Amino acid sequence: MIETLIDQIAATAALPLERAQTLPAAVYTDPDWHAFERDALLPKEWLSVAHVSQVPHAGDFLRLDVLGEPMLVVRGKDGVVRVLSRVCRHRGMDLMPAGHGYADAGNERTLLCPYHYWSYDLNGKLKGAPEMQKAEGFDRSEVCLHEHRSEIFEGFVFVTQDREAPPVAEKLAGLRDRFIGRWGLGDAEVVYEKHWESAFDWKLLVENFMEPYHHMGSHRDTLQPIMPAHGCWTEPEDPDWVACHLPLSKKLQEEADRNGRLAGFTPFPGLEPDDHKQWWVFLGHPTFLLFVGPNEVFWYRLLPTGPGTCSLLTTLLVSGEAKQAEDYAASFAADTKLIVDVHLEDVEALEGMQRGAASVGCAPGRLSHLEEPIHHFQRWLARAAERAMSGQGVTVGATG
């Protein structure tokens, strides 16, 4: 089944844009395909899991599961942000097991295992292990929580299980140098976040996020009047990222010309004049999703959780100057409402497509030129799947 799907994905990705069509439905529904992604494909990729502003102080942590791995994003006393395993080195206990009242974020001076009270410092080194004095040869200085490979790119924390993967800054250098570097997102701050447990496959969300064609349908009263679908266009294909231009309506562009900026949050400093006349959607393959405007940025933390499910955190980032402005509270209220309204509009479509993918009536459909980002994503998926199949050392199967 996996080999057949890879062949079908490759055939779909090989079509020219003028003949492009959707992927086979099984890539959104099949348990074996999900297991292949979880065990062989996605662990080789860089996944964005946090922004540094979410853990600003020593001891600040985020608790999350990534492809089944229990992780903590934590800032140490040395100021370094690390991604540590939550698995105790004693008996394998999750330090903060799901469903038992542990917070998804907080601040701790020590990481404490609730099972036998082994404790670790913020770097993951074992500090205390009660009643281990009779364990011959036991040396607590040799015990440390596993540290996942992580890197910070433009303020975002990325993690991978591939020790040989090129640095994320190398992979996304073009995206930084040509586009998002102007925003200085390493100095931005996450000022709002909302978590969604979602009943649709992660790839459906990526595809929906990137294409502006659905503005005229799902977002006819929200985004379509602001950034009409027919004016949008996509940058030439890059193997590691996608960039789509969303020009603002003529009325809003004229407003930007008159005032030098649009209403709302104070813009990010250092932008070019044309940056005030359009929005962007960016994808760093496979799941780094940014919806970027001149005065605010929406980042989606997307974590696959199962065949047809994913965990999503929608966030809003603004500049430090924006937080100090007199109109900050009004802009915050308006834009946090917008992000929820827009996402709920997307949920209707995403859940509908997930149900449709399981139907006997589902068949590949043709794509519009406005869905070119989906075509780019398909081509990345075909390459990634073929790499994973040729290099995997795991048994592929529906193991949960």
KEKE-3310 file (N, C-alpha, C; in steps of 0.2 Angstrom, whole numbers, plus 5000, padded with zeros to 4 digits):
npx = (5004:5010:5020:5013:5005:5015:5020:5008:5008:5020:5017:5006:5013:5021:5014:5012:5008:4997:4990:4987:4982:4972:4979:4979:4966:4969:4980:4977:4969:4973:4978:4991:4998:4999:5007:5018:5022:5024:5034:5044:5045:5042:5050:5063:5063:5063:5053:5043:5041:5040:5040:5053:5049:5039:5044:5051:5059:5071:5068:5055:5043:5037:5025:5024:5019:5027:5025:5022:5033:5036:5040:5049:5050:5062:5068:5085:5094:5105:5101:5099:5088:5081:5076:5070:5068:5054:5055:5059:5075:5076:5065:5058:5047:5035:5038:5028:5014:5001:4984:4984:4983:4994:5001:5001:5010:5022:5032:5046:5058:5065:5065:5054:5052:5036:5035:5046:5052:5064:5075:5079:5089:5087:5094:5093:5101:5103:5099:5094:5092:5083:5087:5096:5108:5113:5115:5126:5140:5132:5131:5126:5130:5132:5120:5107:5093:5087:5092:5084:5088:5089:5086:5086:5078:5075:5069:5060:5058:5065:5064:5071:5073:5083:5100:5109:5103:5103:5107:5093:5093:5101:5093:5081:5086:5084:5071:5072:5081:5076:5063:5056:5066:5066:5056:5061:5058:5063:5064:5051:5035:5025:5008:4996:4988:4979:4973:4969:4961:4960:4950:4955:4967:4984:4990:4979:4977:4989:4988:4976:4979:4989:4984:4975:4963:4952:4947:4937:4926:4925:4930:4923:4917:4927:4941:4941:4936:4947:4959:4958:4955:4958:4969:4980:4996:5010:5027:5041:5044:5053:5063:5062:5054:5038:5031:5018:5010:4998:4990:4983:4966:4962:4957:4962:4976:4977:4974:4986:4995:4992:4993:5005:5004:4994:4978:4978:4989:5005:5017:5029:5046:5057:5052:5049:5041:5031:5028:5018:5007:5002:4999:5007:5008:5018:5027:5037:5043:5040:5029:5030:5022:5017:5007:5008:5008:5010:5010:5007:5009:5004:5007:5006:5007:5009:5005:5005:4994:4987:4980:4970:4969:4975:4985:4984:4990:4986:4993:4997:5009:5017:5026:5038:5036:5023:5016:5018:5010:4996:4984:4984:4977:4964:4967:4972:4960:4952:4959:4962:4949:4947:4956:4951:4938:4941:4948:4938:4930:4938:4939:4926:4928:4939:4936:4925:4932:4940:4930:4925:4936:4936:4925:4917:4914:4924:4937:4952:4953:4954:4965:4965:4975:4977:4979:4992:5002:4998:5002:5016:5019:5015:5025:5036:5032:5032:5046:5050:5044:5049:5063:5062:5057:5067:5077:5073:5073:5064:5049:5035:5019:5002:5003:4997)
npy = (4994:5006:5008:5009:5020:5030:5029:5034:5047:5052:5052:5061:5073:5075:5080:5094:5111:5116:5104:5100:5090:5084:5075:5057:5051:5042:5046:5055:5048:5034:5023:5016:5024:5035:5030:5028:5041:5046:5038:5037:5047:5061:5062:5065:5078:5096:5102:5115:5121:5130:5147:5158:5168:5163:5156:5165:5167:5160:5143:5143:5134:5123:5111:5097:5085:5077:5069:5058:5058:5063:5079:5093:5110:5121:5135:5137:5140:5146:5154:5147:5140:5124:5108:5095:5078:5071:5060:5050:5045:5034:5024:5026:5034:5047:5063:5073:5067:5066:5071:5071:5082:5091:5106:5114:5124:5134:5137:5131:5127:5115:5100:5087:5070:5062:5049:5042:5053:5057:5070:5084:5096:5112:5110:5097:5088:5076:5079:5074:5058:5049:5037:5029:5025:5012:5006:4999:5007:5017:5033:5048:5059:5055:5054:5060:5069:5064:5075:5082:5086:5102:5119:5137:5147:5163:5166:5156:5139:5124:5107:5091:5073:5069:5067:5070:5080:5094:5111:5120:5134:5134:5127:5135:5147:5155:5159:5167:5177:5183:5186:5185:5189:5203:5206:5204:5193:5186:5195:5198:5195:5183:5186:5181:5165:5150:5134:5120:5105:5094:5087:5083:5079:5083:5088:5092:5104:5111:5113:5120:5132:5137:5141:5154:5153:5149:5160:5166:5158:5151:5162:5173:5184:5188:5187:5189:5202:5209:5204:5200:5185:5183:5191:5186:5178:5166:5163:5157:5139:5133:5120:5119:5128:5138:5152:5164:5178:5190:5202:5217:5224:5236:5248:5247:5247:5260:5267:5264:5270:5284:5285:5279:5268:5255:5254:5248:5237:5244:5245:5232:5237:5243:5238:5237:5249:5242:5231:5235:5234:5222:5205:5190:5172:5159:5144:5133:5119:5104:5109:5123:5137:5152:5167:5182:5199:5218:5222:5212:5195:5179:5163:5146:5132:5116:5100:5083:5070:5059:5047:5057:5067:5081:5092:5108:5125:5141:5156:5174:5186:5201:5216:5224:5238:5239:5234:5244:5254:5266:5262:5248:5239:5239:5235:5223:5216:5216:5209:5197:5192:5191:5181:5169:5169:5167:5155:5146:5147:5140:5127:5122:5119:5110:5099:5095:5091:5081:5071:5069:5063:5050:5044:5034:5041:5050:5056:5061:5078:5092:5106:5124:5138:5146:5138:5134:5134:5121:5112:5114:5109:5096:5091:5092:5083:5071:5070:5069:5057:5047:5048:5044:5031:5025:5026:5022:5013:5007:4997:4998:5001:5000:5006:5014)
npz = (5000:5004:4995:4983:4985:4986:4973:4966:4972:4967:4953:4952:4957:4946:4936:4925:4930:4924:4922:4934:4949:4963:4977:4980:4989:5000:5006:5016:5025:5027:5039:5039:5030:5038:5048:5042:5038:5051:5057:5048:5038:5042:5054:5049:5045:5048:5061:5066:5083:5093:5098:5103:5111:5119:5129:5139:5150:5162:5166:5161:5152:5138:5136:5125:5113:5100:5085:5093:5102:5119:5124:5130:5128:5134:5143:5149:5164:5159:5149:5137:5125:5125:5118:5127:5131:5139:5146:5159:5165:5173:5175:5164:5165:5160:5163:5164:5162:5150:5153:5166:5174:5172:5167:5150:5148:5158:5173:5180:5193:5194:5186:5189:5192:5194:5198:5206:5211:5205:5200:5189:5182:5173:5162:5159:5167:5179:5196:5208:5216:5225:5238:5231:5235:5237:5225:5215:5208:5203:5196:5197:5190:5177:5171:5161:5154:5138:5125:5111:5094:5090:5083:5082:5072:5065:5077:5079:5086:5081:5078:5075:5072:5065:5064:5054:5046:5036:5042:5049:5046:5034:5026:5025:5020:5009:5010:5022:5017:5006:5010:5024:5033:5034:5043:5056:5065:5076:5086:5088:5097:5104:5107:5108:5108:5103:5106:5096:5095:5081:5069:5056:5043:5044:5032:5024:5031:5028:5014:5013:5020:5012:4999:4990:4983:4990:4996:4990:4993:5006:5014:5011:5017:5025:5022:5008:5004:5008:5003:4988:4980:4966:4963:4968:4968:4965:4970:4960:4961:4975:4982:4996:5002:5001:4994:4993:4986:4992:4987:4993:4993:4980:4987:5000:4996:4991:5003:5011:5003:5005:5019:5023:5029:5036:5045:5062:5071:5076:5062:5058:5060:5047:5035:5017:5006:4997:5005:5013:5006:5003:5009:5014:5012:5019:5018:5025:5021:5031:5039:5043:5045:5040:5041:5035:5038:5036:5049:5058:5062:5059:5066:5064:5074:5069:5072:5067:5073:5070:5059:5050:5060:5069:5079:5083:5085:5085:5083:5087:5082:5086:5084:5096:5097:5093:5104:5113:5109:5109:5103:5105:5112:5106:5093:5096:5101:5089:5080:5086:5086:5072:5069:5075:5069:5055:5056:5060:5049:5040:5047:5044:5030:5031:5039:5032:5020:5025:5029:5016:5010:5014:5007:4995:4984:4982:4972:4962:4959:4948:4949:4952:4944:4955:4965:4965:4976:4982:4972:4973:4986:4984:4976:4985:4994:4987:4984:4997:5002:4994:4998:5011:5010:5004:5013:5025:5041:5048:5053:5043:5047:5054:5068:5078)
capx = (5000:5014:5024:5008:5004:5021:5020:5003:5010:5025:5013:5002:5017:5025:5010:5013:5003:4991:4986:4988:4976:4973:4982:4975:4962:4971:4986:4973:4965:4975:4982:4997:5002:5000:5012:5024:5024:5026:5040:5050:5046:5042:5056:5069:5062:5063:5047:5043:5037:5039:5044:5057:5045:5034:5048:5056:5063:5074:5063:5049:5043:5031:5025:5020:5021:5029:5025:5022:5038:5035:5045:5048:5054:5063:5074:5089:5097:5110:5097:5098:5082:5083:5071:5072:5064:5051:5056:5064:5080:5075:5060:5055:5041:5034:5038:5022:5010:4995:4978:4984:4983:5000:5000:5005:5016:5023:5039:5049:5065:5067:5060:5053:5048:5032:5035:5051:5055:5071:5074:5083:5090:5084:5098:5092:5106:5101:5101:5093:5089:5082:5088:5100:5115:5115:5115:5133:5142:5128:5134:5121:5133:5132:5113:5104:5087:5089:5091:5083:5092:5085:5089:5082:5078:5071:5065:5056:5062:5064:5067:5072:5076:5089:5106:5112:5099:5107:5104:5087:5095:5103:5087:5077:5090:5081:5065:5074:5085:5071:5056:5054:5071:5064:5051:5064:5053:5067:5062:5043:5032:5018:5004:4990:4988:4973:4974:4963:4962:4957:4948:4957:4974:4988:4991:4974:4978:4994:4986:4971:4983:4993:4981:4971:4957:4946:4945:4930:4921:4925:4932:4920:4915:4932:4948:4940:4936:4953:4964:4954:4958:4960:4975:4986:5001:5015:5034:5043:5045:5059:5062:5062:5049:5033:5029:5012:5008:4991:4989:4977:4962:4964:4955:4967:4982:4977:4975:4993:4999:4990:4995:5011:5003:4987:4976:4979:4995:5011:5020:5036:5051:5062:5049:5049:5034:5027:5026:5012:5002:5001:5001:5010:5008:5024:5027:5044:5041:5033:5024:5031:5016:5016:5003:5012:5006:5015:5010:5006:5011:5000:5011:5002:5011:5005:5008:5001:4993:4984:4976:4964:4969:4981:4985:4985:4991:4986:4996:4998:5015:5018:5033:5038:5033:5016:5014:5018:5006:4990:4979:4986:4971:4959:4969:4972:4953:4949:4963:4961:4943:4948:4960:4946:4933:4944:4950:4932:4928:4942:4937:4921:4930:4944:4932:4921:4936:4942:4924:4925:4942:4934:4920:4918:4913:4930:4941:4956:4950:4958:4967:4966:4981:4977:4981:4999:5006:4997:5006:5023:5019:5014:5031:5040:5029:5034:5053:5052:5042:5054:5069:5060:5056:5074:5082:5070:5075:5058:5044:5030:5013:4997:5004:4993)
capy = (5000:5012:5009:5011:5027:5034:5030:5039:5054:5054:5053:5067:5078:5075:5083:5101:5115:5116:5098:5098:5088:5083:5069:5051:5052:5038:5050:5059:5043:5028:5022:5014:5029:5040:5027:5029:5048:5047:5034:5037:5053:5067:5063:5067:5085:5101:5104:5121:5119:5135:5154:5160:5173:5159:5154:5171:5167:5154:5139:5143:5128:5121:5103:5095:5079:5078:5063:5053:5059:5068:5084:5100:5116:5124:5139:5135:5146:5149:5157:5143:5136:5117:5103:5089:5073:5071:5053:5050:5040:5029:5019:5028:5038:5053:5068:5077:5063:5069:5069:5070:5089:5095:5112:5114:5129:5136:5139:5126:5128:5109:5095:5082:5064:5061:5042:5041:5059:5059:5077:5086:5103:5114:5107:5090:5084:5073:5082:5070:5051:5046:5030:5025:5024:5005:5004:4999:5010:5022:5039:5053:5064:5052:5053:5066:5068:5065:5081:5082:5091:5108:5125:5142:5151:5169:5166:5150:5133:5119:5101:5085:5067:5067:5070:5072:5084:5101:5116:5123:5140:5133:5125:5141:5153:5159:5162:5172:5182:5186:5188:5186:5192:5210:5207:5203:5189:5184:5200:5199:5192:5179:5189:5177:5158:5146:5127:5116:5097:5095:5081:5083:5077:5089:5090:5096:5111:5115:5114:5125:5138:5140:5143:5159:5152:5148:5166:5168:5154:5150:5168:5178:5190:5190:5189:5191:5209:5213:5202:5196:5179:5183:5195:5182:5174:5162:5163:5151:5134:5131:5114:5119:5133:5141:5159:5166:5185:5191:5209:5220:5227:5243:5253:5247:5250:5268:5269:5263:5275:5290:5286:5276:5262:5253:5254:5242:5237:5248:5240:5230:5242:5241:5235:5241:5252:5237:5227:5238:5234:5215:5200:5184:5166:5156:5137:5130:5112:5102:5112:5129:5140:5159:5172:5188:5206:5223:5224:5207:5189:5173:5157:5140:5126:5111:5093:5078:5066:5052:5047:5061:5071:5085:5097:5115:5131:5147:5162:5180:5189:5208:5219:5227:5244:5238:5233:5250:5259:5268:5258:5241:5235:5239:5231:5216:5213:5215:5204:5190:5189:5189:5174:5164:5168:5164:5148:5142:5146:5135:5121:5119:5116:5105:5094:5092:5087:5074:5066:5067:5059:5043:5043:5030:5046:5054:5055:5066:5084:5097:5112:5130:5141:5149:5133:5132:5131:5114:5109:5114:5105:5089:5089:5091:5077:5065:5069:5067:5050:5043:5048:5040:5024:5022:5026:5020:5007:5005:4993:5002:4998:5004:5004:5018)
capz = (5000:5004:4989:4978:4987:4984:4966:4965:4974:4962:4947:4953:4957:4940:4931:4925:4934:4920:4922:4941:4952:4970:4979:4981:4996:5005:5010:5021:5029:5028:5045:5037:5027:5044:5052:5038:5039:5058:5059:5043:5034:5046:5059:5045:5043:5053:5063:5071:5089:5098:5097:5109:5116:5123:5135:5139:5157:5164:5169:5157:5147:5134:5136:5119:5110:5093:5082:5098:5107:5124:5124:5134:5126:5141:5144:5155:5168:5155:5144:5131:5124:5123:5118:5131:5132:5145:5148:5165:5164:5178:5173:5157:5166:5157:5168:5164:5158:5147:5156:5174:5177:5170:5162:5144:5149:5165:5175:5185:5194:5193:5182:5194:5190:5199:5200:5211:5213:5202:5198:5184:5182:5167:5156:5159:5171:5185:5202:5214:5215:5232:5239:5226:5237:5237:5218:5214:5202:5200:5196:5194:5185:5170:5169:5159:5150:5131:5121:5104:5090:5089:5081:5082:5065:5065:5083:5080:5088:5076:5081:5070:5074:5060:5066:5048:5042:5035:5047:5046:5043:5027:5022:5024:5019:5004:5013:5026:5014:5001:5013:5031:5037:5035:5049:5062:5070:5082:5091:5089:5103:5103:5111:5108:5106:5104:5104:5093:5093:5075:5066:5049:5042:5044:5025:5022:5033:5024:5007:5013:5022:5007:4993:4991:4979:4994:4999:4987:4995:5014:5017:5006:5021:5030:5018:5001:5003:5010:4999:4983:4977:4959:4962:4971:4964:4969:4968:4957:4965:4978:4985:5003:5004:4996:4995:4990:4987:4993:4986:4996:4988:4978:4992:5005:4994:4991:5010:5012:5000:5008:5026:5024:5033:5036:5052:5066:5075:5073:5058:5060:5057:5042:5029:5011:5004:4994:5010:5016:5001:5002:5014:5012:5016:5018:5020:5025:5021:5029:5043:5046:5042:5042:5037:5036:5036:5038:5056:5062:5059:5062:5065:5065:5076:5067:5074:5066:5078:5068:5052:5050:5065:5070:5085:5080:5090:5081:5087:5084:5084:5084:5086:5103:5096:5093:5111:5117:5105:5112:5101:5105:5115:5101:5088:5098:5101:5083:5076:5089:5084:5065:5068:5077:5064:5049:5057:5060:5042:5038:5050:5040:5024:5032:5041:5026:5015:5028:5028:5009:5008:5016:5004:4989:4979:4981:4966:4961:4956:4945:4953:4948:4945:4961:4970:4963:4981:4983:4967:4975:4991:4982:4974:4990:4997:4983:4986:5004:5003:4991:5002:5017:5008:5002:5018:5032:5044:5052:5050:5042:5049:5058:5075:5082)
cpx = (5004:5017:5019:5006:5009:5021:5014:5005:5015:5022:5010:5007:5021:5021:5012:5007:4997:4987:4986:4981:4977:4976:4977:4972:4966:4977:4983:4970:4968:4980:4990:5001:5003:5006:5019:5027:5027:5033:5046:5051:5047:5048:5063:5068:5062:5056:5047:5038:5036:5042:5047:5053:5040:5038:5054:5061:5065:5068:5056:5049:5037:5031:5021:5023:5022:5030:5026:5028:5036:5041:5044:5053:5055:5069:5078:5091:5102:5107:5096:5091:5084:5076:5073:5066:5060:5051:5061:5069:5081:5071:5056:5048:5041:5034:5032:5017:5003:4989:4978:4985:4989:4999:5004:5010:5016:5030:5041:5056:5069:5062:5060:5049:5043:5032:5039:5054:5062:5070:5080:5084:5087:5088:5097:5096:5102:5103:5100:5090:5088:5083:5091:5107:5118:5116:5122:5135:5138:5131:5129:5123:5133:5125:5110:5098:5090:5087:5090:5086:5087:5089:5084:5083:5073:5066:5061:5061:5060:5067:5067:5075:5082:5095:5110:5109:5103:5103:5098:5088:5097:5097:5082:5080:5087:5075:5067:5077:5080:5065:5056:5060:5070:5060:5055:5060:5057:5065:5055:5041:5025:5014:4997:4991:4981:4974:4968:4965:4958:4956:4949:4965:4978:4990:4986:4974:4983:4992:4981:4974:4986:4990:4975:4964:4951:4944:4938:4925:4921:4926:4929:4918:4921:4938:4947:4940:4943:4959:4961:4958:4961:4967:4981:4990:5006:5022:5036:5045:5053:5058:5061:5056:5044:5032:5023:5011:5001:4990:4983:4973:4964:4962:4960:4974:4983:4977:4982:4997:4998:4993:5002:5011:4996:4985:4977:4986:5000:5015:5027:5041:5055:5059:5049:5042:5029:5024:5020:5006:5000:5002:5004:5008:5015:5024:5035:5042:5044:5028:5025:5027:5016:5012:5005:5009:5011:5015:5008:5008:5007:5005:5006:5007:5006:5008:5003:5000:4990:4982:4970:4964:4975:4980:4988:4985:4991:4988:4996:5004:5015:5025:5032:5035:5026:5013:5013:5013:4999:4984:4980:4980:4966:4961:4970:4965:4951:4953:4963:4954:4943:4951:4955:4941:4935:4945:4943:4929:4932:4940:4931:4923:4935:4940:4928:4926:4939:4936:4924:4930:4940:4928:4921:4917:4919:4935:4946:4952:4955:4959:4967:4973:4982:4979:4988:5003:5005:5001:5014:5024:5018:5021:5036:5038:5032:5042:5054:5049:5047:5060:5067:5060:5063:5078:5079:5073:5070:5053:5038:5023:5008:4998:5001:4994)
cpy = (5006:5013:5011:5018:5032:5035:5034:5046:5057:5056:5060:5073:5080:5079:5091:5105:5115:5110:5095:5095:5086:5076:5063:5052:5048:5041:5054:5054:5037:5027:5020:5019:5034:5037:5028:5036:5049:5044:5035:5044:5059:5068:5065:5075:5089:5103:5110:5120:5124:5142:5155:5164:5169:5156:5159:5171:5160:5150:5139:5137:5127:5114:5101:5088:5080:5071:5057:5054:5065:5072:5090:5105:5120:5129:5138:5141:5150:5153:5153:5140:5129:5113:5097:5084:5073:5064:5052:5044:5034:5023:5021:5032:5045:5058:5072:5073:5067:5066:5068:5077:5093:5100:5111:5119:5131:5137:5134:5128:5121:5104:5089:5076:5063:5054:5040:5047:5060:5066:5079:5093:5105:5112:5100:5085:5082:5076:5078:5064:5048:5039:5026:5024:5017:5002:5005:5002:5015:5029:5044:5058:5062:5052:5060:5064:5068:5072:5080:5087:5096:5114:5130:5146:5157:5169:5160:5144:5128:5113:5095:5079:5065:5071:5073:5077:5091:5106:5119:5130:5140:5131:5130:5147:5158:5162:5168:5178:5186:5189:5190:5189:5200:5211:5206:5199:5187:5189:5202:5195:5189:5182:5186:5170:5155:5139:5124:5109:5096:5088:5081:5082:5084:5092:5094:5103:5115:5117:5120:5132:5141:5143:5148:5158:5152:5154:5168:5164:5154:5157:5174:5184:5192:5192:5191:5198:5213:5211:5197:5190:5180:5187:5191:5178:5171:5162:5157:5145:5134:5124:5114:5124:5135:5148:5162:5173:5186:5199:5211:5223:5234:5248:5253:5249:5257:5270:5269:5268:5282:5291:5283:5270:5261:5254:5248:5243:5241:5243:5238:5235:5239:5238:5240:5243:5246:5232:5229:5237:5227:5211:5194:5178:5162:5149:5135:5123:5108:5106:5119:5134:5147:5163:5179:5195:5211:5224:5218:5200:5183:5167:5151:5135:5120:5104:5088:5073:5059:5053:5051:5066:5075:5089:5103:5120:5137:5153:5168:5183:5196:5210:5222:5234:5244:5237:5239:5256:5260:5264:5251:5237:5234:5235:5224:5212:5212:5210:5197:5187:5187:5182:5168:5163:5165:5157:5144:5142:5140:5128:5118:5115:5110:5099:5091:5088:5081:5069:5064:5062:5051:5040:5039:5035:5050:5052:5061:5072:5088:5103:5118:5133:5144:5144:5130:5130:5124:5110:5108:5109:5097:5087:5088:5084:5071:5064:5066:5059:5045:5042:5043:5033:5021:5022:5024:5013:5005:5000:4997:4998:5002:5002:5009:5025)
cpz = (5000:4998:4983:4979:4985:4976:4963:4966:4969:4955:4947:4953:4951:4935:4931:4928:4930:4920:4929:4944:4959:4971:4980:4988:5002:5009:5016:5026:5031:5034:5044:5034:5033:5047:5048:5038:5046:5060:5054:5039:5038:5051:5055:5044:5049:5055:5067:5077:5094:5095:5103:5114:5120:5129:5136:5145:5158:5168:5165:5152:5144:5134:5130:5117:5103:5090:5087:5103:5112:5125:5128:5130:5132:5140:5150:5158:5164:5149:5137:5131:5121:5122:5121:5130:5139:5149:5153:5163:5169:5176:5167:5159:5163:5163:5169:5160:5156:5151:5163:5177:5176:5165:5156:5144:5156:5166:5180:5186:5193:5190:5186:5191:5195:5202:5206:5214:5211:5200:5194:5184:5175:5161:5155:5163:5177:5191:5208:5212:5221:5232:5234:5228:5237:5230:5216:5207:5199:5201:5193:5189:5178:5167:5167:5154:5142:5128:5114:5101:5089:5087:5081:5075:5066:5071:5084:5082:5084:5079:5075:5074:5070:5062:5060:5044:5042:5040:5044:5043:5036:5023:5020:5022:5014:5006:5018:5022:5009:5004:5020:5035:5038:5041:5056:5067:5076:5088:5092:5095:5101:5109:5112:5105:5108:5102:5101:5092:5087:5072:5058:5049:5041:5037:5022:5024:5029:5018:5008:5015:5017:5001:4994:4987:4984:4997:4996:4990:5003:5017:5013:5010:5025:5026:5011:5000:5004:5005:4994:4980:4970:4958:4965:4966:4968:4966:4965:4962:4968:4982:4992:5006:4999:4998:4991:4991:4987:4993:4990:4991:4986:4983:4997:5003:4993:4998:5012:5009:5003:5015:5027:5027:5033:5044:5055:5070:5072:5069:5061:5056:5052:5036:5023:5010:5002:5000:5014:5012:5000:5009:5010:5015:5014:5021:5020:5026:5027:5033:5045:5042:5045:5038:5039:5033:5038:5045:5061:5058:5063:5060:5067:5067:5074:5068:5072:5072:5076:5061:5053:5056:5066:5076:5082:5086:5085:5085:5083:5087:5082:5087:5093:5102:5096:5100:5115:5114:5109:5110:5101:5107:5110:5095:5090:5098:5094:5079:5079:5087:5077:5065:5070:5071:5057:5050:5057:5053:5039:5040:5046:5034:5026:5035:5036:5021:5018:5028:5020:5007:5009:5012:4997:4983:4978:4976:4965:4957:4953:4949:4949:4949:4951:4967:4968:4970:4983:4978:4970:4981:4989:4979:4979:4993:4993:4984:4993:5005:5000:4995:5008:5016:5007:5008:5025:5034:5049:5049:5049:5043:5053:5065:5080:5079)
residu = (MET:ILE:GLU:THR:LEU:ILE:ASP:GLN:ILE:ALA:ALA:THR:ALA:ALA:LEU:PRO:LEU:GLU:ARG:ALA:GLN:THR:LEU:PRO:ALA:ALA:VAL:TYR:THR:ASP:PRO:ASP:TRP:HIS:ALA:PHE:GLU:ARG:ASP:ALA:LEU:LEU:PRO:LYS:GLU:TRP:LEU:SER:VAL:ALA:HIS:VAL:SER:GLN:VAL:PRO:HIS:ALA:GLY:ASP:PHE:LEU:ARG:LEU:ASP:VAL:LEU:GLY:GLU:PRO:MET:LEU:VAL:VAL:ARG:GLY:LYS:ASP:GLY:VAL:VAL:ARG:VAL:LEU:SER:ARG:VAL:CYS:ARG:HIS:ARG:GLY:MET:ASP:LEU:MET:PRO:ALA:GLY:HIS:GLY:TYR:ALA:ASP:ALA:GLY:ASN:GLU:ARG:THR:LEU:LEU:CYS:PRO:TYR:HIS:TYR:TRP:SER:TYR:ASP:LEU:ASN:GLY:LYS:LEU:LYS:GLY:ALA:PRO:GLU:MET:GLN:LYS:ALA:GLU:GLY:PHE:ASP:ARG:SER:GLU:VAL:CYS:LEU:HIS:GLU:HIS:ARG:SER:GLU:ILE:PHE:GLU:GLY:PHE:VAL:PHE:VAL:THR:GLN:ASP:ARG:GLU:ALA:PRO:PRO:VAL:ALA:GLU:LYS:LEU:ALA:GLY:LEU:ARG:ASP:ARG:PHE:ILE:GLY:ARG:TRP:GLY:LEU:GLY:ASP:ALA:GLU:VAL:VAL:TYR:GLU:LYS:HIS:TRP:GLU:SER:ALA:PHE:ASP:TRP:LYS:LEU:LEU:VAL:GLU:ASN:PHE:MET:GLU:PRO:TYR:HIS:HIS:MET:GLY:SER:HIS:ARG:ASP:THR:LEU:GLN:PRO:ILE:MET:PRO:ALA:HIS:GLY:CYS:TRP:THR:GLU:PRO:GLU:ASP:PRO:ASP:TRP:VAL:ALA:CYS:HIS:LEU:PRO:LEU:SER:LYS:LYS:LEU:GLN:GLU:GLU:ALA:ASP:ARG:ASN:GLY:ARG:LEU:ALA:GLY:PHE:THR:PRO:PHE:PRO:GLY:LEU:GLU:PRO:ASP:ASP:HIS:LYS:GLN:TRP:TRP:VAL:PHE:LEU:GLY:HIS:PRO:THR:PHE:LEU:LEU:PHE:VAL:GLY:PRO:ASN:GLU:VAL:PHE:TRP:TYR:ARG:LEU:LEU:PRO:THR:GLY:PRO:GLY:THR:CYS:SER:LEU:LEU:THR:THR:LEU:LEU:VAL:SER:GLY:GLU:ALA:LYS:GLN:ALA:GLU:ASP:TYR:ALA:ALA:SER:PHE:ALA:ALA:ASP:THR:LYS:LEU:ILE:VAL:ASP:VAL:HIS:LEU:GLU:ASP:VAL:GLU:ALA:LEU:GLU:GLY:MET:GLN:ARG:GLY:ALA:ALA:SER:VAL:GLY:CYS:ALA:PRO:GLY:ARG:LEU:SER:HIS:LEU:GLU:GLU:PRO:ILE:HIS:HIS:PHE:GLN:ARG:TRP:LEU:ALA:ARG:ALA:ALA:GLU:ARG:ALA:MET:SER:GLY:GLN:GLY:VAL:THR:VAL:GLY:ALA:THR:GLY)
# end
